[in-house]
Amino acid sequence: MLEAARDVGVERVVFASTNHVMGEYRIECEPELYDGEPDVAVDHTDLPRPDSYYAVSKLFGEHLGRYYVEEEGTLPRFYALRIGWVLDAEEDVPFGPPERRVAEGELERDTQEYRRAVNHWKAHWCSRRDMARLVDHTVQDESAAFDVFYARSASDHSWFSIDHARDTLGFEPVDDAEAHEPPV
C-alpha cells in the first residue's frame, strides 16, 4: 500500500493501528486496572509492548510508515492512529459489549466482573463521531511528517493519553464514556 501511495504521489497516509501495541501494560495490571481510575498512563512516547501477533503487525506498519517518511523520503506524511474500540452504530456506547454478554447469560449485572468489563470498555471506547473527527484532524494537520495518536473518546477510566492529539491536532473528543451508564 505504501509503495502504491508513493507511486501515485499520495501526500499523507492515515494508518489504522491499534491500542494493542501497548497491550502488555494492560495485561500486567489487570484486572485491578479497571476497578477505578487507572494508575497507569501511556502516551505516544512510551515503549510499545504488543500483546499479540496482530499488535506486532500493526507496530510493523507504524515503523514501515516512519521508514517511508524518514529514510525513503518518498511519503510526505504518515499518521498512525492507535485505535481503541469503535463499535457498530447500534452499539456505539461504551457498555454495549458487556450488555451483550449479560443478554447471553455470560455475565451478571451488579458484580465486580461486570463493573470491570464496563470500565474496560469505557477506557478503550472511541465513538464513531470522535473517530471521524480525529481522522479529519489528521487529514488537515501540517505539523509533522510522522506521528502517533491514540484514538478514543473522553473517559476517566482510560490509561491511553490523548493529550498529544489535543496539543498537536487540536482534537477534543465530543463524546465522553462517563456520560453513558449501562441499564439498571
N, CA, C and O of each residue as an XYZ file, in Angstrom:
736
protein
N       0.829     -1.180      0.000
C       0.000      0.000      0.000
C       0.878      1.250      0.000
O       0.585      2.217     -0.703
N       1.946      1.230      0.782
C       2.823      2.400      0.826
C       3.558      2.591     -0.498
O       3.803      3.722     -0.916
N       3.906      1.496     -1.153
C       4.524      1.598     -2.481
C       3.556      2.256     -3.460
O       3.940      3.146     -4.218
N       2.306      1.816     -3.441
C       1.300      2.385     -4.338
C       1.065      3.861     -4.016
O       0.942      4.685     -4.922
N       1.002      4.191     -2.723
C       0.810      5.585     -2.310
C       1.953      6.447     -2.819
O       1.737      7.542     -3.340
N       3.161      5.946     -2.664
C       4.325      6.683     -3.156
C       4.272      6.848     -4.666
O       4.528      7.934     -5.187
N       3.937      5.767     -5.371
C       3.950      5.789     -6.839
C       2.962      6.777     -7.432
O       3.221      7.347     -8.491
N       1.833      6.991     -6.767
C       0.835      7.916     -7.312
C       0.892      9.297     -6.654
O       0.087     10.171     -6.977
N       1.839      9.496     -5.735
C       2.032     10.820     -5.143
C       1.079     11.168     -4.012
O       0.777     12.342     -3.799
N       0.605     10.171     -3.288
C      -0.246     10.441     -2.126
C       0.537     11.303     -1.144
O       1.711     11.039     -0.884
N      -0.105     12.331     -0.598
C       0.578     13.260      0.287
C       0.573     12.848      1.749
O       1.417     13.301      2.522
N      -0.381     11.982      2.144
C      -0.403     11.535      3.536
C      -1.150     10.227      3.638
O      -2.075      9.945      2.876
N      -0.720      9.438      4.603
C      -1.397      8.188      4.930
C      -1.831      8.277      6.380
O      -1.043      8.644      7.252
N      -3.090      7.938      6.637
C      -3.598      7.806      7.999
C      -3.780      6.311      8.206
O      -4.654      5.684      7.608
N      -2.941      5.756      9.061
C      -2.850      4.304      9.254
C      -3.665      3.877     10.465
O      -3.518      4.437     11.551
N      -4.517      2.895     10.274
C      -5.323      2.345     11.365
C      -4.488      1.340     12.145
O      -4.419      0.163     11.791
N      -3.857      1.819     13.205
C      -3.108      0.945     14.100
C      -4.050      0.525     15.231
O      -5.269      0.612     15.087
N      -3.496      0.076     16.338
C      -4.322     -0.437     17.422
C      -3.703     -0.128     18.772
O      -2.484     -0.020     18.903
N      -4.564      0.013     19.780
C      -4.047      0.195     21.135
C      -3.377     -1.074     21.646
O      -2.690     -1.043     22.666
N      -3.571     -2.186     20.949
C      -2.930     -3.444     21.358
C      -1.407     -3.398     21.237
O      -0.724     -4.275     21.766
N      -0.857     -2.378     20.541
C       0.602     -2.266     20.513
C       1.142     -1.938     21.911
O       2.344     -2.040     22.157
N       0.246     -1.543     22.819
C       0.610     -1.269     24.210
C      -0.061     -2.259     25.165
O      -0.103     -2.022     26.372
N      -0.571     -3.335     24.646
C      -1.403     -4.262     25.408
C      -0.751     -4.948     26.589
O      -1.450     -5.324     27.530
N       0.545     -5.125     26.579
C       1.198     -5.782     27.722
C       1.105     -4.930     28.985
O       1.141     -5.469     30.091
N       0.985     -3.614     28.839
C       0.766     -2.770     30.022
C      -0.553     -3.161     30.683
O      -0.639     -3.253     31.908
N      -1.581     -3.393     29.859
C      -2.893     -3.799     30.364
C      -2.805     -5.171     31.035
O      -3.294     -5.360     32.148
N      -2.187     -6.106     30.357
C      -2.088     -7.470     30.883
C      -1.369     -7.470     32.231
O      -1.754     -8.196     33.147
N      -0.331     -6.658     32.345
C       0.449     -6.572     33.577
C      -0.378     -6.051     34.750
O      -0.128     -6.421     35.897
N      -1.356     -5.199     34.473
C      -2.104     -4.514     35.534
C      -3.525     -5.018     35.738
O      -4.197     -4.572     36.668
N      -3.998     -5.921     34.912
C      -5.370     -6.429     35.061
C      -5.456     -7.401     36.215
O      -4.442     -7.994     36.585
N      -6.612     -7.587     36.791
C      -7.881     -6.939     36.487
C      -8.079     -5.633     37.253
O      -9.024     -4.894     36.975
N      -7.202     -5.338     38.213
C      -7.376     -4.151     39.060
C      -7.340     -2.846     38.273
O      -7.828     -1.818     38.742
N      -6.761     -2.890     37.080
C      -6.674     -1.698     36.236
C      -8.041     -1.065     36.029
O      -8.139      0.148     35.839
N      -9.102     -1.877     36.063
C     -10.438     -1.378     35.766
C     -11.338     -1.314     36.994
O     -12.563     -1.331     36.872
N     -10.732     -1.241     38.178
C     -11.526     -1.103     39.406
C     -11.920      0.344     39.686
O     -12.902      0.583     40.389
N     -11.205      1.282     39.171
C     -11.485      2.710     39.379
C     -10.716      3.489     38.341
O     -10.530      3.020     37.218
N     -10.268      4.674     38.705
C      -9.424      5.419     37.787
C      -8.051      4.759     37.765
O      -7.484      4.490     38.824
N      -7.502      4.492     36.575
C      -6.242      3.756     36.486
C      -5.046      4.555     37.006
O      -5.012      5.782     36.915
N      -4.079      3.840     37.547
C      -2.846      4.495     37.978
C      -1.724      4.254     36.964
O      -0.551      4.486     37.257
N      -2.091      3.796     35.791
C      -1.175      3.584     34.681
C      -1.570      4.561     33.582
O      -2.757      4.772     33.335
N      -0.585      5.155     32.925
C      -0.865      6.029     31.791
C       0.224      5.831     30.753
O       1.412      5.820     31.077
N      -0.186      5.675     29.509
C       0.782      5.570     28.420
C       0.462      6.644     27.390
O      -0.685      7.059     27.226
N       1.508      7.079     26.704
C       1.317      8.025     25.616
C       2.179      7.593     24.434
O       2.786      6.522     24.452
N       2.223      8.425     23.423
C       2.911      8.091     22.180
C       4.422      7.930     22.344
O       5.080      7.403     21.447
N       4.982      8.371     23.464
C       6.434      8.272     23.669
C       6.846      7.016     24.427
O       8.035      6.706     24.503
N       5.878      6.286     24.992
C       6.215      5.087     25.758
C       6.608      3.928     24.844
O       6.152      3.821     23.705
N       7.458      3.076     25.375
C       7.929      1.909     24.646
C       6.764      0.987     24.312
O       6.035      0.578     25.216
N       6.566      0.648     23.037
C       5.497     -0.285     22.689
C       5.703     -1.647     23.354
O       6.826     -2.131     23.495
N       4.585     -2.244     23.756
C       4.592     -3.580     24.362
C       3.403     -4.356     23.792
O       2.376     -4.503     24.453
N       3.552     -4.853     22.550
C       2.436     -5.525     21.883
C       2.002     -6.788     22.626
O       2.804     -7.469     23.266
N       0.688     -7.078     22.515
C       0.125     -8.218     23.240
C      -0.281     -9.377     22.335
O      -0.878    -10.343     22.810
N       0.032     -9.299     21.034
C      -0.389    -10.357     20.110
C       0.357    -10.193     18.791
O       1.002     -9.174     18.542
N       0.253    -11.220     17.953
C       0.821    -11.103     16.608
C       0.137     -9.975     15.835
O       0.778     -9.261     15.063
N      -1.166     -9.825     16.050
C      -1.909     -8.727     15.426
C      -1.271     -7.388     15.797
O      -1.035     -6.548     14.929
N      -0.993     -7.193     17.081
C      -0.391     -5.943     17.548
C       1.002     -5.754     16.948
O       1.373     -4.643     16.570
N       1.762     -6.828     16.864
C       3.097     -6.748     16.266
C       2.984     -6.328     14.805
O       3.791     -5.529     14.330
N       1.986     -6.860     14.082
C       1.821     -6.486     12.674
C       1.465     -5.005     12.541
O       1.929     -4.343     11.612
N       0.647     -4.476     13.457
C       0.301     -3.061     13.419
C       1.506     -2.192     13.766
O       1.708     -1.137     13.165
N       2.297     -2.632     14.725
C       3.515     -1.903     15.080
C       4.489     -1.892     13.899
O       5.149     -0.886     13.638
N       4.569     -3.015     13.194
C       5.385     -3.069     11.976
C       4.894     -2.023     10.970
O       5.698     -1.334     10.343
N       3.564     -1.910     10.819
C       3.001     -0.911      9.907
C       3.384      0.504     10.300
O       3.704      1.330      9.445
N       3.351      0.782     11.610
C       3.764      2.111     12.088
C       5.222      2.378     11.721
O       5.557      3.446     11.208
N       6.075      1.404     11.989
C       7.504      1.577     11.715
C       7.790      1.660     10.215
O       8.676      2.399      9.787
N       7.046      0.907      9.430
C       7.221      0.981      7.985
C       6.823      2.373      7.478
O       7.484      2.927      6.600
N       5.749      2.932      8.030
C       5.350      4.284      7.663
C       6.425      5.301      7.998
O       6.727      6.189      7.201
N       6.999      5.161      9.184
C       8.088      6.068      9.578
C       9.268      5.931      8.617
O       9.877      6.928      8.230
N       9.585      4.707      8.237
C      10.675      4.465      7.291
C      10.421      5.177      5.963
O      11.322      5.812      5.417
N       9.201      5.073      5.444
C       8.883      5.717      4.166
C       8.991      7.234      4.257
O       9.358      7.891      3.283
N       8.678      7.785      5.410
C       8.777      9.237      5.585
C      10.229      9.661      5.791
O      10.703     10.586      5.132
N      10.935      8.993      6.698
C      12.264      9.460      7.103
C      13.401      8.946      6.225
O      14.300      9.712      5.880
N      13.379      7.687      5.863
C      14.511      7.120      5.116
C      14.309      7.201      3.610
O      15.184      7.647      2.867
N      13.157      6.768      3.190
C      12.871      6.807      1.760
C      12.640      8.235      1.292
O      13.023      8.605      0.182
N      12.000      9.048      2.160
C      11.675     10.418      1.788
C      10.650     10.490      0.668
O      10.523     11.504     -0.018
N       9.923      9.394      0.500
C       9.005      9.325     -0.637
C       7.543      9.495     -0.233
O       6.660      9.520     -1.091
N       7.286      9.610      1.050
C       5.927      9.826      1.533
C       5.964     11.038      2.457
O       6.612     10.992      3.502
N       5.284     12.116      2.093
C       5.389     13.338      2.892
C       4.877     13.222      4.330
O       5.494     13.770      5.243
N       3.748     12.510      4.548
C       3.173     12.441      5.904
C       2.578     11.066      6.165
O       1.991     10.434      5.287
N       2.756     10.624      7.422
C       2.193      9.346      7.865
C       1.765      9.510      9.319
O       2.575      9.836     10.186
N       0.478      9.280      9.569
C      -0.066      9.374     10.921
C      -0.622      8.008     11.317
O      -1.454      7.440     10.609
N      -0.165      7.495     12.431
C      -0.670      6.225     12.958
C      -1.672      6.521     14.065
O      -1.358      7.227     15.023
N      -2.875      5.979     13.931
C      -3.904      6.133     14.960
C      -4.038      4.815     15.701
O      -4.464      3.809     15.133
N      -3.673      4.831     16.962
C      -3.807      3.642     17.805
C      -5.239      3.611     18.340
O      -5.566      4.184     19.380
N      -6.062      2.918     17.580
C      -7.499      2.941     17.787
C      -7.912      2.020     18.927
O      -7.446      0.887     19.046
N      -8.804      2.550     19.759
C      -9.438      1.727     20.784
C     -10.530      0.909     20.144
O     -10.287      0.234     19.144
N     -11.720      0.950     20.690
C     -12.824      0.169     20.143
C     -13.857      1.087     19.531
O     -14.468      1.906     20.218
N     -14.045      0.942     18.240
C     -15.092      1.646     17.512
C     -16.155      0.599     17.207
O     -15.875     -0.414     16.567
N     -17.366      0.848     17.665
C     -18.430     -0.145     17.586
C     -19.420      0.164     16.472
O     -19.470      1.284     15.963
N     -20.203     -0.836     16.101
C     -21.275     -0.634     15.132
C     -22.218      0.453     15.635
O     -22.313      0.695     16.838
N     -22.908      1.102     14.713
C     -23.783      2.228     15.061
C     -24.810      1.861     16.125
O     -25.061      2.659     17.029
N     -25.404      0.687     16.042
C     -26.440      0.316     17.008
C     -25.866     -0.029     18.384
O     -26.617     -0.191     19.346
N     -24.556     -0.141     18.479
C     -23.929     -0.498     19.753
C     -22.906      0.551     20.173
O     -22.031      0.264     20.990
N     -23.002      1.752     19.632
C     -21.986      2.781     19.841
C     -22.126      3.465     21.204
O     -22.334      4.675     21.291
N     -22.009      2.677     22.242
C     -21.964      3.131     23.634
C     -20.912      2.285     24.337
O     -20.703      1.138     23.943
N     -20.246      2.802     25.357
C     -19.129      2.071     25.953
C     -19.508      0.836     26.764
O     -18.622      0.114     27.220
N     -20.794      0.575     26.956
C     -21.180     -0.614     27.713
C     -21.881     -1.648     26.841
O     -22.394     -2.638     27.362
N     -21.916     -1.445     25.530
C     -22.608     -2.353     24.624
C     -22.154     -3.804     24.726
O     -22.989     -4.682     24.939
N     -20.864     -4.086     24.581
C     -20.415     -5.486     24.659
C     -20.667     -6.144     26.021
O     -21.084     -7.302     26.040
N     -20.441     -5.476     27.162
C     -20.808     -6.130     28.427
C     -22.306     -6.423     28.517
O     -22.704     -7.452     29.063
N     -23.135     -5.526     27.987
C     -24.574     -5.767     28.000
C     -24.948     -6.941     27.105
O     -25.871     -7.693     27.419
N     -24.240     -7.101     26.000
C     -24.467     -8.261     25.138
C     -24.147     -9.539     25.906
O     -24.865    -10.532     25.791
N     -23.071     -9.514     26.686
C     -22.707    -10.683     27.498
C     -23.761    -10.963     28.568
O     -24.012    -12.123     28.896
N     -24.381     -9.912     29.115
C     -25.477    -10.090     30.077
C     -26.643    -10.780     29.371
O     -27.216    -11.738     29.892
N     -26.988    -10.285     28.184
C     -28.110    -10.858     27.435
C     -27.868    -12.324     27.075
O     -28.808    -13.116     26.999
N     -26.608    -12.675     26.857
C     -26.271    -14.059     26.504
C     -26.055    -14.941     27.728
O     -25.745    -16.124     27.591
N     -26.219    -14.370     28.938
C     -26.082    -15.145     30.161
C     -24.653    -15.408     30.608
O     -24.427    -16.232     31.494
N     -23.680    -14.717     30.007
C     -22.268    -14.905     30.354
C     -21.824    -14.041     31.523
O     -20.803    -14.321     32.152
N     -22.583    -12.994     31.818
C     -22.177    -12.013     32.804
C     -23.412    -11.520     33.540
O     -24.484    -11.386     32.950
N     -23.259    -11.254     34.814
C     -24.378    -10.719     35.600
C     -24.083     -9.282     35.994
O     -22.962     -8.931     36.361
N     -25.135     -8.454     35.907
C     -25.002     -7.064     36.346
C     -24.770     -7.043     37.851
O     -24.992     -8.033     38.547
N     -24.319     -5.895     38.331
C     -24.085     -5.670     39.762
C     -23.063     -6.630     40.343
O     -23.165     -7.028     41.503
N     -22.067     -7.005     39.526
C     -20.956     -7.813     40.027
C     -19.666     -7.052     39.734
O     -19.646     -6.164     38.882
N     -18.603     -7.395     40.429
C     -17.314     -6.760     40.183
C     -16.846     -7.044     38.755
O     -16.280     -6.172     38.096
N     -17.085     -8.266     38.284
C     -16.685     -8.617     36.916
C     -17.406     -7.731     35.892
O     -16.803     -7.297     34.911
N     -18.698     -7.464     36.124
C     -19.464     -6.602     35.227
C     -18.919     -5.165     35.259
O     -18.720     -4.555     34.208
N     -18.682     -4.631     36.452
C     -18.151     -3.262     36.570
C     -16.791     -3.153     35.883
O     -16.516     -2.165     35.202
N     -15.940     -4.168     36.061
C     -14.640     -4.144     35.398
C     -14.803     -4.181     33.879
O     -14.086     -3.488     33.156
N     -15.742     -4.987     33.400
C     -15.975     -5.070     31.951
C     -16.442     -3.730     31.404
O     -15.967     -3.290     30.356
N     -17.367     -3.076     32.100
C     -17.849     -1.764     31.654
C     -16.704     -0.747     31.682
O     -16.535      0.010     30.726
N     -15.920     -0.718     32.759
C     -14.798      0.224     32.847
C     -13.743     -0.062     31.784
O     -13.120      0.864     31.263
N     -13.540     -1.333     31.461
C     -12.609     -1.719     30.405
C     -13.070     -1.117     29.078
O     -12.275     -0.526     28.347
N     -14.341     -1.270     28.779
C     -14.866     -0.703     27.536
C     -14.840      0.819     27.564
O     -14.554      1.447     26.545
N     -15.130      1.418     28.703
C     -15.051      2.878     28.801
C     -13.630      3.364     28.529
O     -13.439      4.409     27.907
N     -12.641      2.617     28.988
C     -11.242      3.010     28.812
C     -10.817      3.010     27.348
O      -9.987      3.825     26.946
N     -11.373      2.113     26.555
C     -10.925      1.927     25.177
C     -11.873      2.500     24.129
O     -11.499      2.626     22.963
N     -13.085      2.845     24.527
C     -14.115      3.236     23.574
C     -13.758      4.515     22.829
O     -13.310      5.498     23.420
N     -13.966      4.474     21.534
C     -13.866      5.664     20.688
C     -15.159      5.711     19.889
O     -15.406      4.848     19.046
N     -15.970      6.703     20.149
C     -17.240      6.798     19.428
C     -16.961      6.969     17.934
O     -15.898      7.438     17.527
N     -17.926      6.582     17.152
C     -17.794      6.728     15.705
C     -17.598      8.202     15.340
O     -16.827      8.533     14.439
N     -18.295      9.061     16.042
C     -18.184     10.502     15.802
C     -16.767     11.000     16.125
O     -16.186     11.753     15.343
N     -16.206     10.586     17.274
C     -14.848     11.011     17.629
C     -13.814     10.426     16.672
O     -12.824     11.082     16.347
N     -14.040      9.196     16.222
C     -13.106      8.585     15.269
C     -13.068      9.404     13.974
O     -11.993      9.702     13.453
N     -14.236      9.761     13.467
C     -14.303     10.560     12.234
C     -13.644     11.921     12.432
O     -12.953     12.416     11.541
N     -13.853     12.516     13.581
C     -13.263     13.830     13.854
C     -11.738     13.741     13.939
O     -11.034     14.613     13.429
N     -11.232     12.690     14.581
C      -9.782     12.538     14.694
C      -9.150     12.324     13.315
O      -8.110     12.910     13.014
N      -9.764     11.501     12.490
C      -9.244     11.322     11.127
C      -9.236     12.663     10.403
O      -8.253     13.001      9.742
N     -10.308     13.423     10.517
C     -10.368     14.735      9.879
C      -9.245     15.644     10.381
O      -8.628     16.359      9.591
N      -8.980     15.620     11.681
C      -7.887     16.444     12.226
C      -6.535     16.029     11.637
O      -5.704     16.889     11.347
N      -6.304     14.732     11.456
C      -5.020     14.294     10.898
C      -4.913     14.677      9.421
O      -3.834     15.020      8.939
N      -6.029     14.616      8.714
C      -6.016     14.983      7.298
C      -5.708     16.471      7.126
O      -5.095     16.865      6.134
N      -6.125     17.288      8.073
C      -5.909     18.734      7.995
C      -4.541     19.163      8.532
O      -4.088     20.271      8.243
N      -3.886     18.311      9.301
C      -2.672     18.701     10.013
C      -1.472     18.845      9.078
O      -1.326     18.099      8.109
N      -0.636     19.801      9.385
C       0.607     20.027      8.638
C       1.804     20.096      9.584
O       2.886     20.498      9.157
N       1.648     19.719     10.849
C       2.691     19.962     11.847
C       3.810     18.931     11.864
O       4.906     19.231     12.338
N       3.568     17.737     11.365
C       4.602     16.703     11.461
C       4.578     15.826     10.215
O       3.560     15.705      9.533
N       5.720     15.224      9.941
C       5.792     14.273      8.839
C       5.335     12.891      9.304
O       4.696     12.153      8.554
N       5.668     12.552     10.541
C       5.265     11.272     11.121
C       4.798     11.526     12.547
O       5.418     12.288     13.289
N       3.692     10.875     12.923
C       3.249     11.000     14.314
C       2.306      9.858     14.662
O       1.770      9.176     13.788
N       2.121      9.670     15.959
C       1.270      8.614     16.508
C       0.296      9.253     17.484
O       0.684     10.074     18.315
N      -0.979      8.869     17.379
C      -2.018      9.402     18.260
C      -2.922      8.270     18.737
O      -3.134      7.288     18.026
N      -3.443      8.419     19.937
C      -4.433      7.469     20.450
C      -5.821      7.943     20.061
O      -6.159      9.118     20.206
N      -6.621      7.004     19.564
C      -7.986      7.302     19.130
C      -8.948      6.745     20.168
O      -9.185      5.540     20.246
N      -9.495      7.661     20.964
C     -10.502      7.268     21.944
C     -11.304      8.487     22.343
O     -10.884      9.629     22.158
N     -12.471      8.209     22.897
C     -13.301      9.284     23.426
C     -12.838      9.598     24.840
O     -12.001      8.887     25.395
N     -13.373     10.645     25.414
C     -13.002     11.028     26.781
C     -13.461      9.948     27.755
O     -14.513      9.336     27.572
N     -12.653      9.723     28.797
C     -13.008      8.740     29.820
C     -12.084      8.872     31.016
O     -10.872      9.031     30.868
N     -12.673      8.803     32.208
C     -11.868      8.785     33.434
C     -11.182      7.442     33.617
O     -10.258      7.327     34.422
N     -11.617      6.429     32.884
C     -11.092      5.077     33.043
C      -9.978      4.734     32.059
O      -9.403      3.649     32.129
N      -9.674      5.642     31.152
C      -8.677      5.321     30.139
C      -7.268      5.522     30.661
O      -6.996      6.436     31.440
N      -6.394      4.664     30.221
C      -4.977      4.801     30.564
C      -4.155      5.141     29.321
O      -2.925      5.114     29.357
N      -4.844      5.463     28.215
C      -4.204      5.953     26.999
C      -4.371      7.467     26.949
O      -5.495      7.967     26.894
N      -3.285      8.180     26.968
C      -3.362      9.633     26.959
C      -3.696     10.155     25.561
O      -3.083      9.754     24.571
N      -4.665     11.043     25.500
C      -4.962     11.716     24.234
C      -4.447     13.161     24.246
O      -4.793     13.957     23.373
N      -3.625     13.487     25.234
C      -3.079     14.846     25.321
C      -2.280     15.227     24.080
O      -2.324     16.379     23.649
N      -1.556     14.280     23.504
C      -0.762     14.588     22.308
C      -1.676     14.977     21.141
O      -1.357     15.896     20.385
N      -2.807     14.285     20.992
C      -3.769     14.647     19.934
C      -4.383     16.019     20.219
O      -4.640     16.795     19.298
N      -4.613     16.306     21.485
C      -5.141     17.635     21.854
C      -4.124     18.723     21.508
O      -4.443     19.709     20.843
N      -2.884     18.517     21.982
C      -1.845     19.530     21.823
C      -1.410     19.717     20.372
O      -1.192     20.846     19.933
N      -1.282     18.630     19.631
C      -0.756     18.703     18.270
C      -1.829     18.995     17.232
O      -1.636     19.818     16.337
N      -2.966     18.309     17.363
C      -4.004     18.395     16.339
C      -5.166     19.307     16.715
O      -5.974     19.673     15.862
N      -5.249     19.673     17.989
C      -6.416     20.414     18.457
C      -7.641     19.532     18.602
O      -8.767     20.027     18.637
N      -7.426     18.215     18.688
C      -8.541     17.265     18.807
C      -9.076     17.260     20.233
O      -8.328     17.107     21.198
N     -10.366     17.429     20.337
C     -11.063     17.335     21.616
C     -12.255     16.413     21.404
O     -13.126     16.714     20.588
N     -12.310     15.298     22.124
C     -13.453     14.401     21.930
C     -14.765     15.101     22.259
O     -14.837     15.902     23.191
N     -15.790     14.793     21.490
C     -17.113     15.335     21.794
C     -17.919     14.345     22.635
O     -18.910     14.716     23.265
N     -17.489     13.094     22.638
C     -18.193     12.077     23.421
C     -17.364     11.682     24.627
O     -16.136     11.621     24.572
N     -18.069     11.414     25.721
C     -17.436     11.060     26.981
C     -18.047      9.763     27.483
O     -19.257      9.677     27.695
N     -17.208      8.761     27.670
C     -17.686      7.451     28.132
C     -18.401      7.561     29.469
O     -19.311      6.782     29.752
N     -17.996      8.525     30.296
C     -18.595      8.653     31.620
C     -20.033      9.196     31.567
O     -20.781      9.088     32.538
N     -20.403      9.775     30.431
C     -21.771     10.280     30.271
C     -22.763      9.163     29.976
O     -23.974      9.382     29.970
N     -22.239      7.963     29.733
C     -23.075      6.809     29.403
C     -23.050      5.818     30.568
O     -21.987      5.382     31.008
N     -24.203      5.485     31.040
C     -24.302      4.482     32.090
C     -25.101      3.304     31.588
O     -26.108      3.475     30.901
N     -24.656      2.104     31.929
C     -25.395      0.917     31.489
C     -26.779      0.863     32.143
O     -27.006      1.488     33.180
N     -27.694      0.118     31.536
C     -29.029     -0.003     32.124
C     -28.968     -0.639     33.512
O     -28.028     -1.364     33.837
N     -29.978     -0.356     34.316
C     -30.012     -0.905     35.661
C     -30.968     -2.079     35.702
O     -31.148     -2.693     36.754
